[in-house]
Amino acid sequence: MNIVLLVAALIITFLVFTWLVKVVKATIGTAIAIAILVLALQLLFGIGPAQIWQSLNQGFQSVWQTVTGGR
């Protein structure tokens, strides 16, 4: 019985670890892509992170007002 429990625990640990590695890889890849995009916008067009953030906030507010009916 203990062998079965040990094997099951090892398999679950392996699956969780594999999943965690995939999540971390995806997160790092996305973070690097966003950093490159922001850097390119800064260097090529002079658009800073504050301007990008302001534009994103306006977009989210517009979507929220549309969803909630303008309340």
C-alpha positions in Angstrom: 0.0 0.0 0.0 2.8 2.4 0.8 4.5 1.8 -2.5 1.3 2.6 -4.4 0.9 5.8 -2.4 4.5 6.8 -3.0 4.3 6.2 -6.8 1.0 8.2 -6.9 2.6 11.0 -5.0 5.6 11.0 -7.3 3.5 11.1 -10.4 1.4 13.9 -9.1 4.5 15.8 -8.1 6.0 15.3 -11.5 2.8 16.5 -13.2 2.5 19.6 -11.0 6.2 20.4 -11.5 5.8 20.0 -15.3 2.8 22.2 -15.4 4.5 24.9 -13.2 7.5 24.9 -15.6 5.2 25.4 -18.5 3.4 28.3 -16.8 6.7 30.0 -15.8 8.0 29.7 -19.4 4.8 31.2 -20.8 4.9 34.0 -18.3 8.5 34.8 -19.0 7.9 34.7 -22.7 4.9 37.0 -22.5 6.8 39.4 -20.2 9.8 39.6 -22.6 7.4 40.2 -25.6 5.7 43.0 -23.8 9.0 44.6 -22.8 10.3 44.4 -26.4 7.0 45.9 -27.7 7.2 48.8 -25.1 10.9 49.4 -25.9 10.1 49.4 -29.7 7.3 51.9 -29.2 9.6 54.1 -27.1 12.5 54.0 -29.5 10.6 54.2 -32.8 7.7 56.5 -32.0 8.6 58.2 -28.7 5.6 56.6 -27.0 6.3 56.1 -23.3 4.9 53.5 -20.9 2.7 56.2 -19.2 1.0 57.0 -22.6 0.5 53.3 -23.2 -1.0 52.8 -19.8 -3.3 55.8 -20.2 -4.5 54.5 -23.5 -5.2 51.0 -22.0 -7.1 52.6 -19.1 -9.3 54.5 -21.5 -9.9 51.4 -23.5 -10.9 49.4 -20.4 -13.1 52.2 -19.2 -14.9 52.3 -22.6 -15.4 48.5 -22.5 -16.7 48.7 -18.9 -19.1 51.5 -19.7 -20.4 49.5 -22.7 -20.8 46.3 -20.5 -22.5 48.1 -17.6 -24.7 50.3 -19.8 -22.9 53.6 -19.0 -23.4 53.6 -15.3 
